[in-house]
Each structure stands twice: as C-alpha cells, then as structure tokens.
Amino acid sequence: MQMGRRRVLGLMPLLGVAACSDAIPIEMPSSPSPSVAVESVPGASGAADITEVHYKTDRALPAAVKPSGKAMQQFAATFWDALPATDQNLAASPCSLAAVLNILGMGANGKLLEQYQQVLGGEMDTVAAQLTSIENQVEEAVSRGGEEAQNRNNPEDFTPRWRAINALFLDRQTTFDEDFLRRIYTGLGASGYQVDFARDPGGVRKAINSFVAEQTNDLIKELLDESAITASTILVALNTLWLKFAWQNPAIDLGSGIDFQKTDSKANVPAILLKDAGRQASGQGWKSATVPMLGSRMGVTFILPDQWPWQLSAEMLSTACWAPAATVEVTVPKFKVVGDFNLKSTLISMGLTDAFSTAYERICETPIGLTEVVQKCIVSLDETGIEAAAATAAVLKEASAEEPAVRLVLDRPFWFVVHDLKSNAPLFLGSVTDPKY
C-alpha cells in the first residue's frame, strides 16, 4: 500500500503534534463534523508517542434499561457457549467483547454488517445505546455504594471503584472516515489516539499495554503479545473494564473452609459465608442466589447446576439475574479466576464467519482487515468483596417480611455473574471448578 501523508478527519498533518504540550484547536471543514482538539498524552518515547484526539460533540442518549440488560444476557450466553469446552476455571467479559464488536460493526457493511447485527442483536447504534445504558447503571451503583461507604469506619477501604474505557489507536498516516469516528464517539465515548505503527510497532504495543495496565489497576499488564502489532497495523480498537466492590453485609470467613467437589476429586478450600437480603431462583436442574454489593445496586449471582457440565443458557441467566427478592445465605469458596483468549475461532462460531476475511470499508480509505481479537479477564472474590478487570482488543491491519433464608452451598462446580441490579447485564461471567486464591 502507498501510505500518503494524508489527513486524519480532514485535519492538517499531525506528525509533529505529539511533541507539543498545549492543546491545539483545529477547525473542521464541514459543519456536521465535530470540532477537534489535539494534545499530547503520556506514551512511549520517540516514534511511539501518542497524540489524543478530542471530539467536541454530544453523546447519544442511552437505551431503555431492561431491554439493554436482556440483550446482554443473550449475548453473554451465546459468547459463553461458543468458548472452547474446558473443565478449568474460566472468566470472561461479555460487555467488554460487545463494545469492541460494536466498534467493528460500525466499520462494516453489506453481509458482514448483517452478521454483526445478528451476533449483537440489533443495529450498531442501538447496541451502542444499550452499552451506554448498562454503563450508566453501573455508575449509579458505584455512586450509591460510595454514599454508603461513608458510613463505614474506613470509607476508603469500602468505596467502590469502576472504570470503563473505549479507545481507538489510529495510524497517524491513514485517513479515517469522519462518520465512523463520530459514531464511535457519540455511541461509545471512545477516545482517539494517533500513533505511528510503521515507525515503531514494538513501542506502540508497549504503550497500549501500559494504557491497559493503568486502566485495569495493573491486573492486566500484557494484553497484546509481541506478534500482535506490526508495521502494517492500521487500527487497534480497545475496551477495558475495572470494578472493585465490597459486600453490602460483612462476610464471615469460614476458617475451616468447605469440602469442594472438583471434577475428579474433593478438596478442602478457604470459603466465606454471605448473608443478606438478595434474590433467589431455581429451574430444572439448577438453582441460584444473588448477593448484593455495597449500596444494593450491584450484585453477584451464583448459579449452581445439579450436574456438571451443564449448558448456561440465556433463559437461565435471565431467570437467575431477574430473580425475586429473598433472604439468602451463600457459602462460597474464595477464588481468583482468569481468562486469556484469542477469539478468532470463537467469533466465527458465533456467526461472524466473514469477520476475518472481509475488508472493513467504512473505517478508512485504506482496505483493512481484522487479524485478531483478544481478551484477558480476571475476577477475584474474598471476604472483602470482588475485584474484576477485563480488556479486549481488536487489531486491524492493511488487507492483504423476613422469610427463611434460602441456603446455597457452592461445594461443587458453579457459575458466577457480576452485574448491576437494575439492568442485570452480565459484566463478568465465569465458572469455578477448582477454587484457587
């Protein structure tokens, strides 16, 4: 490809801007386009300097809460079912993946766009509005939890933390479609960062990984491996999530632990007891309990099947997360569960059969194709509460009245779902077959 010194968003060439420290306002050539300011942000030195592009335009309105949650439950079940079967512990983030797929879908057209609409369950702008709605519910849960944290002896130890970031790392030499970038910002609030992939792909990769580590509280330090970014990379679409929440009621640390039936043996593992006014449901072959986090607007739903393995369906997720109120007592092992995925085969099996073989023509003038989608996720649970982080990246390159407590003892493999208690959209989803912490 002949890479001319063309303009991003129709702006003047920006090769030297990364060395500047002050914001530089730039007028857009046409009124429908957002006005833009460019300023330097921390990154690697030299060719890997990052230039941030700010879009001064309004965000789109969020979608209705309940349909947004149900749509994410359906996507979560489809995603989980498409992952390779395993008896190992696993954690993933449906919301993080959906955000990145939403970005990719906005760059697709024709048959490929239809596939993204089918997998995500709607038009791309609608999906973006649903993701915004879910994010707003989590932010409200964080605010409510922060208010209650002030009543604790050490409020800083209990104050909820939440960070959700969408970002585009854009090749500095490539002209990107204005409408694509505007939709990404108005729909998802995605920041744009100009980088020079061709001059220093290794430095850019390190800068992106440092960005991810900072956004995820250092839980995810190496999202992109050395082969992910090359001189022909044009775009990296990124989502990061980080959540830290304390339990609404203090957990009881069970010093004697519990005997957990693993897939092939039984072992005594550290565990806690959670008692609270939560939610409870059951279905054919399974039962569940939801325990609230601080502020009672965030929760963790535990789903215990009678047998393992068992298929986690969208109907089961919906029934468990939208369960009626009940006083619950949940005995749960402490755990730290991780997931590390290259999602190419998973996404193809979900229905994106042309995602890695069709050009994304609505992103830029240069023909580009998707080379990989990766995700890393980590969820830990103990007597304090829960901490979870996820990062997903897509890399595109040049084509070529007090009731009796409902008791649930998680002494065999189970699923967990981290979600706010209004939209009930699964932020994090995982299985525990062998508790480790």
Protein Blocks (a to p, Z undefined) as FASTA:
>chain_A
ZZddddeehiacfklmmmpmbdcddddfbfklccdddddddddehjlpccdddddddddd
dddfklmmmmmmmmmmmmmmmpccdfbdcdddfklmmmmmmmmmmmgghjllmmmmmmno
pafklmmmmmmmmmmmmmmmmmmmmmmmmmpmblmlmmccddddddddddfkbccdfklm
mmmmmmnopacddddfklmmmlmmmmmmmmmmmmnoomamblbafklpcfkbfbdcdddd
ddddddfbacdddfklpadddfkbccddddddddddddddddehiacdddddehilaccd
ddddfbdcddddfklmmmmmmpccdddddddddddddddddfklmmmmnopamlmmcccf
klbmbdcddfbdcddddddddfklccddddddddddddfbdcdddddddfbccddddddf
klopafbgcddfbdcZZ
